[in-house]
């Protein structure tokens, strides 16, 4: 079984900007994504995923290095000053690399 390395880009941010982010991810080359509700505590305090305007989401994107770098740069430039957002990237091994 042959595995190929891709990047897993994870974005934790405010649910209020989900639709805008999805459009932007697609424009920046993401071929797909997974979105889940997120809750927890960080530098901004505790966040509850159940209260709409203040809920957080986690978006995961599997992609190549160039796409991950492009998305990170664009999101940092456009959203980091006005929205709570955490981005992190790691290597993952995938079985069907053509999907990503």
C-alpha positions as CSV (number, residue, x, y, z in Angstrom):
1,X,0.0,0.0,0.0
2,X,1.6,3.2,-1.2
3,X,1.0,6.4,0.8
4,X,1.6,10.0,-0.3
5,X,2.3,13.0,1.9
6,X,-0.1,15.9,1.8
7,X,-0.8,18.9,4.1
8,X,-3.6,18.9,6.6
9,X,-4.6,22.6,7.1
10,X,-6.8,23.2,10.1
11,X,-8.6,26.5,10.6
12,X,-10.4,27.2,13.8
13,X,-12.5,30.4,13.5
14,X,-15.8,32.1,14.0
15,X,-18.9,30.4,12.5
16,X,-20.1,33.8,11.3
17,X,-17.6,33.8,8.4
18,X,-18.1,30.2,7.3
19,X,-19.8,30.9,3.9
20,X,-17.2,33.6,3.0
21,X,-14.3,31.2,4.0
22,X,-15.7,28.3,2.0
23,X,-15.9,30.5,-1.2
24,X,-12.4,31.7,-0.6
25,X,-11.0,28.2,0.0
26,X,-12.4,27.1,-3.3
27,X,-11.0,30.1,-5.1
28,X,-7.6,29.4,-3.6
29,X,-7.5,25.8,-4.8
30,X,-9.0,23.6,-2.1
31,X,-10.6,20.6,-3.7
32,X,-12.7,19.8,-0.6
33,X,-13.0,20.5,3.1
34,X,-14.6,19.2,6.2
35,X,-16.4,21.5,8.7
36,X,-17.3,20.7,12.3
37,X,-18.5,22.6,15.2
38,X,-15.7,23.5,17.7
39,X,-15.7,24.6,21.3
40,X,-13.0,25.1,23.8
41,X,-10.8,27.7,25.6
42,X,-7.9,29.8,24.3
43,X,-6.5,33.2,24.6
44,X,-9.9,34.7,23.8
45,X,-11.6,32.8,26.6
46,X,-14.1,30.0,26.5
47,X,-16.2,29.5,23.4
48,X,-19.4,27.5,23.1
49,X,-20.3,25.9,19.8
50,X,-24.0,26.0,20.4
51,X,-24.6,29.7,20.4
52,X,-24.8,30.8,16.7
53,X,-23.2,34.3,16.6
54,X,-20.4,33.3,18.9
55,X,-19.9,29.7,17.8
56,X,-16.6,28.4,16.4
57,X,-16.0,26.0,13.6
58,X,-13.1,23.8,12.6
59,X,-12.3,23.5,8.9
60,X,-9.9,20.8,7.7
61,X,-8.4,20.9,4.2
62,X,-6.2,18.2,2.7
63,X,-4.0,19.7,0.0
64,X,-0.5,20.1,-1.5
65,X,2.1,22.4,0.0
66,X,1.6,25.3,-2.4
67,X,-2.2,25.3,-1.8
68,X,-1.7,25.2,2.0
69,X,0.8,28.1,1.8
70,X,-1.5,30.1,-0.4
71,X,-4.5,29.6,1.8
72,X,-2.6,30.5,5.0
73,X,-1.2,33.7,3.5
74,X,-4.6,34.8,2.2
75,X,-6.5,34.1,5.4
76,X,-3.9,35.7,7.6
77,X,-3.9,38.8,5.5
78,X,-7.7,39.1,5.2
79,X,-9.1,37.9,8.5
80,X,-6.5,37.9,11.3
81,X,-7.0,41.5,12.3
82,X,-10.8,41.3,12.7
83,X,-11.7,37.7,13.5
84,X,-10.6,35.0,16.0
85,X,-8.7,32.5,13.8
86,X,-6.1,29.9,14.4
87,X,-4.3,28.1,11.5
88,X,-2.1,25.1,11.8
89,X,-0.6,22.8,9.2
90,X,0.8,19.3,9.5
91,X,1.9,16.4,7.3
92,X,-0.4,13.5,6.7
93,X,-0.1,10.4,4.6
94,X,-3.0,9.7,2.2
95,X,-4.0,6.7,0.2
96,X,-5.6,8.4,-2.8
97,X,-3.4,11.5,-3.5
98,X,-5.2,12.5,-6.7
99,X,-8.2,13.5,-4.5
100,X,-6.2,16.2,-2.8
